[in-house]
């Protein structure tokens, strides 16, 4: 029992360090189990909502609740492990060991161990309890700073791509001066945003589930619009353009695919069934592409005269990120957004 208790404590501490301290995209089983269990409950409740706004309101609580529940799970396992160690060193009955473990973990100071070994265990348990709580508290500002930086770009994109936002509207805005050569700075900002998404949403995966302050916004919908806009420009627009567009497109494809592979392959997450089956984040049809093509023509954007060639190029480019964007949109239950 002593070895089992030590093993459980070490496993829990290692899980906490891998989840918040190690700067790598680690998939931690304990964290995954906590998040999946809470997500299952929230999805059951959200499924009763008749409107997207109601489901969005319910799911907005998921990430904060899961984040708070994670240290509770850590503390519970630490208490369980130390309870076994107290019993193994002869501190008394299971009931007394449970009370002593809980008292030591929460540093209440109302109970004392009966032996020197028990006292050592009690002090060490109090240390780990304080350390775990300090770990979470110290990382909350980091999480919310990353969230704020992400949402700043999402809000700015809505100003440029209209409401409802679309890649077509974004291209029209970018071409407002009759050229696409003046947008290096803007595309560079979006490239940096994609790089930040790549780093933060794999090292701190709970960030993916923090929903935008406005129900109609979503980070993955914004990523889809930016990638669609870049794909449309590269495939269909026949005029000089910023070289930064290709870099931003590559950065976006890498970011969404790495986040997708983390959830699909390493965290083994399943997409939500709360989205409508006709959600427009799915692959657009040929006719939808042609409608976007016509809209761009009406706004004096010079296009490739062969629509079929443009469609095939666009379809090939979208294949680099479509699966990832669709999966992530379902897993975070993103709002319906017109991509093209």
C-alpha positions in Angstrom: 0.0 0.0 0.0 2.9 2.3 0.7 4.4 1.8 -2.8 0.9 2.2 -4.4 0.4 5.5 -2.5 3.8 6.8 -3.6 3.2 5.8 -7.2 -0.2 7.5 -7.2 1.3 10.8 -5.8 4.2 10.7 -8.3 1.8 10.1 -11.2 -0.5 13.0 -10.2 2.4 15.4 -9.7 3.9 14.3 -13.1 0.6 14.9 -14.8 0.3 18.4 -13.3 3.8 19.3 -14.4 3.2 17.9 -17.9 -0.1 19.8 -18.2 1.1 23.2 -17.2 4.9 23.4 -16.8 6.4 21.5 -19.6 6.4 23.7 -22.8 5.5 20.8 -25.1 2.2 19.7 -26.6 1.8 16.8 -24.2 -1.4 14.7 -24.1 -1.9 14.0 -20.4 -4.3 11.1 -19.7 -5.5 12.4 -16.3 -6.3 15.8 -17.8 -8.0 14.2 -20.8 -10.2 12.1 -18.5 -11.3 15.1 -16.4 -12.0 17.2 -19.5 -13.9 14.4 -21.3 -16.1 13.6 -18.3 -17.1 17.2 -17.8 -17.5 17.7 -21.6 -19.9 14.8 -21.7 -22.1 16.3 -19.0 -22.1 19.8 -20.7 -23.0 18.3 -24.0 -25.9 16.5 -22.5 -27.2 19.7 -21.1 -26.4 21.7 -24.2 -28.2 19.2 -26.4 -31.5 20.2 -24.7 -31.1 23.8 -26.0 -33.3 24.5 -29.0 -31.2 27.4 -30.4 -27.5 27.8 -31.0 -27.5 30.8 -28.6 -28.7 28.6 -25.8 -26.2 25.9 -26.5 -23.5 28.5 -26.8 -24.4 29.9 -23.4 -24.1 26.4 -21.8 -20.9 25.5 -23.5 -19.3 28.8 -22.6 -19.1 27.5 -19.0 -17.4 24.2 -20.0 -13.7 25.3 -20.3 -13.7 27.4 -17.1 -15.4 24.6 -15.1 -13.1 22.0 -16.5 -10.1 24.1 -15.7 -11.2 24.6 -12.1 -12.1 20.8 -11.8 -8.6 19.8 -12.8 -6.8 20.8 -9.6 -9.7 19.3 -7.6 -8.9 16.0 -9.3 -5.2 16.4 -8.6 -5.9 17.1 -4.9 -8.3 14.2 -4.6 -5.7 11.7 -6.0 -2.9 13.2 -3.8 -5.2 12.8 -0.7 -6.0 9.2 -1.8 -2.3 8.3 -2.2 -1.3 9.8 1.1 -4.2 8.1 2.9 -2.7 4.7 1.7 0.8 5.8 2.9 -0.6 6.8 6.4 -2.3 3.5 6.7 0.9 1.7 5.6 3.1 3.3 8.3 0.5 2.5 11.0 -1.1 5.9 11.7 -4.4 4.2 12.5 -7.7 3.2 10.9 -8.8 4.1 7.3 -11.1 6.8 8.7 -8.4 8.4 10.7 -5.9 8.2 7.7 -8.6 9.9 5.5 -9.1 12.7 8.0 -5.3 13.2 8.5 -4.7 13.2 4.7 -7.4 15.8 4.0 -6.3 17.9 7.0 -2.7 17.9 5.8 -3.5 18.5 2.2 -5.6 21.6 3.0 -3.2 22.7 5.7 -5.9 23.0 8.3 -3.6 22.1 11.2 -6.3 20.6 13.3 -4.9 17.0 13.4 -1.4 15.7 14.0 0.3 12.5 13.0 1.1 9.9 15.7 4.7 9.2 14.5 7.7 11.0 13.1 7.3 9.3 9.7 3.6 10.3 9.7 4.5 13.9 10.5 7.0 13.9 7.6 4.4 12.6 5.3 1.9 15.2 6.6 4.3 18.1 5.9 5.2 16.8 2.5 1.5 16.5 1.6 0.8 20.0 2.7 3.7 21.2 0.5 2.4 19.4 -2.6 -1.1 20.8 -2.0 0.1 24.3 -1.8 2.3 23.8 -4.9 -0.5 22.4 -7.0 -2.8 25.3 -6.2 -0.1 27.8 -6.8 0.7 26.2 -10.1 -2.9 26.7 -11.3 -3.2 30.2 -10.0 0.1 31.2 -11.6 -0.9 29.8 -15.0 -4.4 31.4 -15.1 -3.0 34.8 -16.2 -1.0 33.0 -19.0 -4.1 31.3 -20.2 -6.2 34.4 -20.2 -3.5 36.5 -21.9 -3.3 34.0 -24.7 -7.1 34.0 -24.9 -7.2 37.8 -25.1 -4.5 37.9 -27.9 -6.5 35.4 -29.9 -9.8 37.1 -29.5 -8.3 40.5 -30.5 -7.6 39.2 -34.0 -11.0 37.5 -34.1 -12.8 40.7 -33.3 -10.7 42.7 -35.8 -11.4 40.2 -38.5 -15.2 40.7 -38.0 -14.6 44.4 -38.8 -12.9 43.6 -42.0 -14.9 40.6 -43.2 -18.3 41.9 -42.3 -21.1 40.5 -40.3 -21.8 37.7 -41.1 -18.1 37.3 -42.0 -17.0 35.5 -45.2 -13.8 35.1 -47.1 -15.4 36.9 -50.1 -16.1 40.0 -47.9 -12.6 40.0 -46.6 -11.1 39.9 -50.1 -13.3 42.8 -51.1 -12.1 44.8 -48.1 -8.4 43.9 -48.9 -8.9 45.1 -52.5 -10.6 48.3 -51.4 -7.8 50.4 -53.0 -7.9 48.4 -56.2 -4.8 46.4 -55.3 -3.8 43.5 -53.1 -0.2 44.7 -52.8 -0.7 47.0 -49.8 -1.7 44.3 -47.2 1.7 42.9 -46.2 1.3 44.2 -42.6 -2.1 42.7 -42.3 -1.2 39.3 -43.6 1.9 39.3 -41.4 -0.3 39.9 -38.3 -2.4 37.0 -39.3 0.7 34.8 -39.8 1.8 35.6 -36.3 -1.7 34.8 -35.0 -1.6 31.4 -36.6 1.9 30.7 -35.1 0.5 31.7 -31.7 -2.5 29.4 -32.2 -0.1 26.5 -33.1 1.9 27.0 -29.8 -0.8 27.9 -27.3 -3.6 25.6 -28.4 -1.4 22.5 -28.3 0.5 23.3 -25.1 -2.7 24.5 -23.4 -5.4 22.6 -25.2 -8.2 23.8 -22.9 -7.8 27.2 -24.7 -9.5 25.7 -27.8 -12.7 25.4 -25.8 -12.8 29.0 -24.4 -15.5 30.6 -26.4 -15.5 34.1 -27.8 -17.3 36.8 -25.8 -19.8 37.3 -28.7 -21.8 34.1 -29.6 -21.4 34.7 -33.3 -17.6 34.6 -33.2 -15.2 31.6 -33.0 -11.4 31.3 -33.4 -11.7 28.3 -35.7 -14.3 30.0 -37.9 -11.9 33.0 -38.1 -9.1 30.7 -39.1 -11.3 29.1 -41.7 -12.2 32.5 -43.2 -8.5 33.6 -43.4 -7.5 30.3 -45.0 -10.4 30.5 -47.5 -9.5 34.1 -48.3 -5.9 33.1 -49.0 -6.9 30.1 -51.0 -9.3 32.2 -53.1 -6.7 34.8 -53.8 -4.0 32.3 -54.8 -6.4 30.2 -57.0 -8.8 32.7 -58.5 -7.4 36.2 -58.4 -5.4 37.3 -61.4 -3.6 40.4 -60.3 -0.4 41.3 -58.3 -0.7 40.4 -54.7 1.3 40.5 -51.5 3.9 37.7 -51.1 3.0 37.5 -47.5 -0.3 35.7 -48.4 1.5 32.4 -49.2 3.4 32.5 -45.9 0.2 33.2 -43.9 -1.6 30.4 -45.7 1.2 28.0 -44.9 1.3 29.1 -41.3 -2.5 28.6 -41.0 -2.4 25.2 -42.6 0.3 24.1 -40.2 -1.5 25.5 -37.2 -4.9 24.1 -37.7 -3.5 20.7 -38.7 -1.3 20.5 -35.7 -4.2 21.4 -33.3 -6.4 18.9 -35.2 -3.8 16.1 -34.9 -3.3 16.8 -31.2 -7.1 16.3 -30.5 -7.7 13.6 -33.0 -4.6 11.4 -32.6 -3.2 12.2 -29.2 -6.1 13.2 -27.1 -8.5 10.9 -29.0 -11.3 13.5 -28.9 -14.6 13.0 -30.7 -16.3 15.7 -32.7 -19.5 17.1 -31.2 -22.9 16.3 -32.7 -24.4 19.6 -31.7 -23.7 21.4 -35.0 -26.3 21.2 -37.8 -25.3 18.7 -40.5 -25.5 21.5 -43.1 -23.1 23.8 -41.3 -21.3 25.9 -43.9 -17.8 25.2 -42.5 -18.1 22.0 -44.4 -16.6 21.8 -47.9 -18.3 24.4 -50.1 -19.9 23.2 -53.4 -18.8 24.2 -56.9 -21.9 26.5 -57.1 -21.0 28.3 -53.9 -17.5 28.9 -55.2 -18.9 30.2 -58.5 -21.2 32.6 -56.5 -18.2 33.9 -54.6 -16.4 34.2 -58.0 -19.2 36.3 -59.3 -19.4 38.5 -56.2 -15.7 39.3 -56.5 -16.2 40.2 -60.2 -18.9 42.6 -59.3 -16.5 44.3 -56.9 -13.9 44.8 -59.6 -11.5 42.1 -58.4 -9.6 40.9 -61.5 -10.0 37.1 -61.7 -8.7 34.1 -63.6 -11.0 34.0 -66.7 -11.2 30.2 -66.5 -13.6 29.5 -63.6 -13.0 25.7 -63.8 -9.3 26.0 -63.5 -9.7 28.4 -60.5 -12.2 25.9 -58.9 -9.8 23.0 -59.2 -6.9 25.0 -57.7 -9.1 26.3 -54.9 -10.4 22.8 -54.2 -6.8 21.4 -54.0 -5.7 24.2 -51.7 -8.7 23.8 -49.4 -7.8 20.1 -49.1 -4.8 21.1 -47.1 -6.9 22.4 -44.2 -10.5 21.5 -44.8 -10.5 18.3 -42.7 -8.8 20.0 -39.8 -11.1 23.1 -39.8 -14.2 20.9 -40.0 -13.1 18.6 -37.2 -12.1 21.5 -34.9 -15.4 23.4 -35.7 -17.3 20.4 -34.6 -15.3 19.7 -31.5 -15.6 23.2 -30.2 -19.2 23.6 -31.6 -18.4 26.7 -33.6 -21.1 29.0 -34.9 -22.2 28.7 -38.5 -20.1 30.9 -40.7 -20.2 31.4 -44.4 -16.6 30.7 -45.4 -16.5 31.6 -49.2 
